[in-house]
Amino acid sequence: MITDFRLMADKIFLHNPALSNFGKLKTTVLDLSFETANHTLKSFDRGRIEFLIFSSFCPEKFTNEIHLPSKLTDNLRLKSIFTFRTETASSSGASAFHLASYLLRSGKFKTGMVVATEVMGNLSREENNSIISSVLSDRQKQVCMSMAQGGAMITTRYLHEHGYNRDDLFLLSKKLHDNGCKNPVAQIRKNISREDYFSAPLFAAPLGLFDISPISDGSASLILSTDLKSDFILRGTGSGTDHFYTQSVSTSFPASLQAFQRAYSDSDLKPEDIRVAELHDAFTPFELIGAEDAGLFPKGKALEKVISGVTHPEGDLPINPSGGLKSRGHPIGASGLAQIVELMRFMDRNPEKNIGLAHSIGGLATNNFATIIEKK
């Protein structure tokens, strides 16, 4: 039985969001986490912090760091608090945020913080790909599947089923790169032309260089509280899990469908209430699948909405105005929390876009999270 946490706590308010720059930063997970978390705590009474949830996918291999939550709390001078690390592959930052919200909803705590960080840039692309592919099942690896190949198969089916081609996919990538150019913390700030896109190398056809998120370092942090009010309110959370598939390829992710349905139910909101979204796009077409699984557009229509401008920052329903994982960058363990921070920043600048949806995918869509926040 899933407990209705809304009966146990009133509203959860979000405070002091912080983002590092994204890119190859030549740092450690501990140092980058401290820098971002310290920024969040700069104008906050540290004595109010009762817990810190930390997220990082694989610091043991990326940077050879261990026992990071305790080291971080010590460096931040946070005494006698509950601290814990979450890891759900590429949705780790979102799972940390959700765990923090459940602790508050339980009534055990009133105020805590979440810090999510990954440093991947110290290793080569080959070493990174080997670590990332470890999230696949043994059976998937036995049939020589990689993360990029899984994304490519799903993309091929989406394009075929709905009558699109790579020319259309270019327009999605261009939107994300245009958005990244306007994001001061983004790793990739490059306008791309059609010639750039089609002359770039293919990694797993039809996915090329400008369709796949980069190797990134980055960090995000914020505070959640039930007794300290702010303009930002957590409206709903939802999560879902699914099997590791080896034979079938779908253009809908059951784990996402579960997460969205539960977030809408938790928030008493519907898809038509969403005004802006940050959707997981480690492979750019995953933005389309996320938008359709969320009920924001009918099946097969999301790419059409990109082409017509609906999902651009000035459109009726901006999606990934930050540039998404593709252009802002995708430090695996940090991205899920960075999406929430990016929503808060966009909603600050655009008051009419007051209800935001974040969607984070763990692995090849096996552990997914949806989060809805509102700015009053």
C-alpha positions, 0 to 999 in steps of 0.5 A, spaced: 500 500 500 502 506 498 501 511 503 498 518 502 504 522 505 499 529 504 496 527 511 502 527 515 505 534 513 503 540 510 506 544 504 513 543 503 517 549 501 523 550 497 529 554 498 536 557 496 537 553 489 544 553 487 548 550 481 555 550 479 558 551 472 557 544 468 563 542 464 570 539 465 571 543 471 578 539 474 575 538 481 573 533 486 566 531 488 567 533 495 570 540 493 564 541 488 559 539 493 562 543 498 562 549 493 555 548 491 552 546 498 555 552 501 552 557 496 545 554 498 547 555 506 550 562 505 544 566 508 541 560 511 541 558 519 545 552 519 542 550 525 536 549 522 538 543 517 536 536 520 538 532 514 542 532 508 541 527 502 547 526 498 547 524 491 552 521 486 552 515 481 559 512 481 564 517 485 568 510 487 570 509 480 570 516 477 574 520 482 576 514 487 572 518 493 568 514 498 564 516 504 562 523 501 556 524 505 559 524 512 565 528 509 561 533 506 557 534 512 563 535 516 566 540 511 559 544 512 559 544 519 553 541 520 553 537 526 549 531 529 544 531 523 542 525 519 545 524 512 545 519 507 546 517 499 542 515 494 544 512 487 539 510 482 543 511 476 542 517 472 536 519 476 540 519 482 539 527 483 531 526 483 531 520 488 535 524 493 530 530 492 524 525 493 527 521 499 528 528 502 521 530 501 518 523 504 522 524 510 519 531 511 512 528 510 513 523 515 513 528 520 520 526 523 524 532 520 522 539 518 528 542 514 533 538 510 537 539 504 539 535 498 546 536 494 547 532 488 554 532 484 558 528 479 565 529 476 566 525 470 571 529 466 577 526 469 576 519 465 576 518 458 570 517 454 572 509 453 572 509 461 566 513 462 562 509 457 564 502 461 562 505 467 555 508 465 554 501 461 554 498 468 547 500 469 545 495 464 543 488 466 547 482 464 543 479 459 543 486 455 550 486 455 551 479 453 547 481 446 552 487 446 547 493 447 550 499 450 546 505 452 547 509 446 545 503 442 538 502 446 537 510 445 538 509 438 533 503 437 528 507 441 529 513 436 529 509 430 522 506 432 519 513 434 521 516 427 518 510 423 512 510 427 510 517 426 513 519 420 519 523 422 526 523 419 533 525 421 531 532 418 526 533 424 531 530 429 536 536 427 530 541 429 530 538 436 537 538 437 538 545 434 532 547 439 536 544 445 543 548 443 539 554 442 537 554 449 544 552 452 547 558 449 542 562 453 544 558 460 550 561 463 552 555 467 551 550 460 557 546 458 555 546 451 553 553 448 554 552 441 549 554 435 549 549 430 547 549 423 544 543 419 551 542 416 554 542 423 549 536 425 549 532 419 557 532 418 558 530 425 560 523 427 554 518 428 555 514 434 549 509 434 545 511 428 540 515 427 544 518 434 550 523 432 554 527 436 549 533 437 543 528 439 547 525 445 549 528 452 556 530 453 561 527 459 560 532 464 562 535 471 556 539 475 553 540 482 546 542 484 543 543 491 537 546 495 533 546 501 526 543 503 522 545 509 515 544 512 516 550 517 520 555 513 515 558 507 518 560 500 514 562 494 516 555 491 512 549 493 513 542 492 506 540 489 507 532 487 512 527 486 511 520 483 516 514 481 516 508 477 520 502 475 520 497 470 524 491 467 530 490 463 528 489 456 533 485 451 528 484 445 522 489 445 523 496 443 518 501 445 516 508 444 513 509 451 516 508 458 512 504 463 516 507 469 515 514 466 508 513 465 507 510 473 511 516 475 507 521 472 500 518 474 503 518 481 505 525 481 499 528 478 495 524 483 499 527 489 499 534 486 491 534 484 493 536 478 493 534 470 497 535 464 494 541 462 496 544 468 503 544 466 506 550 464 514 548 463 518 542 463 525 539 464 525 532 461 530 527 461 534 528 454 540 524 455 538 522 448 535 528 445 528 524 442 527 522 450 524 529 451 519 527 446 517 520 449 517 524 456 513 529 453 508 524 451 508 519 457 507 525 461 500 527 457 503 533 455 502 532 447 498 526 444 502 520 442 507 522 436 506 529 436 511 532 441 516 532 435 511 536 431 510 541 437 518 542 437 518 544 429 512 549 430 515 552 436 510 550 442 516 547 446 521 553 445 522 558 451 517 563 448 512 558 446 506 555 450 509 550 453 517 550 454 520 544 454 528 544 456 529 551 456 535 550 460 538 546 454 536 540 457 541 534 459 544 535 452 546 542 452 547 544 460 550 537 461 549 531 464 553 529 470 549 523 472 548 523 479 546 531 479 542 531 473 535 530 476 536 535 482 539 540 477 532 540 473 528 542 479 533 548 480 533 550 473 525 550 473 525 554 479 530 559 475 525 559 469 519 560 473 523 566 477 524 569 470 517 567 467 512 568 473 506 566 468 509 559 467 508 558 475 507 550 475 513 546 472 514 538 471 521 535 472 522 528 469 528 524 470 530 517 468 534 512 471 538 507 467 535 505 460 528 507 463 528 502 469 527 507 475 524 514 473 521 520 477 517 525 476 516 532 480 511 538 480 513 544 483 509 551 483 511 558 484 506 562 488 
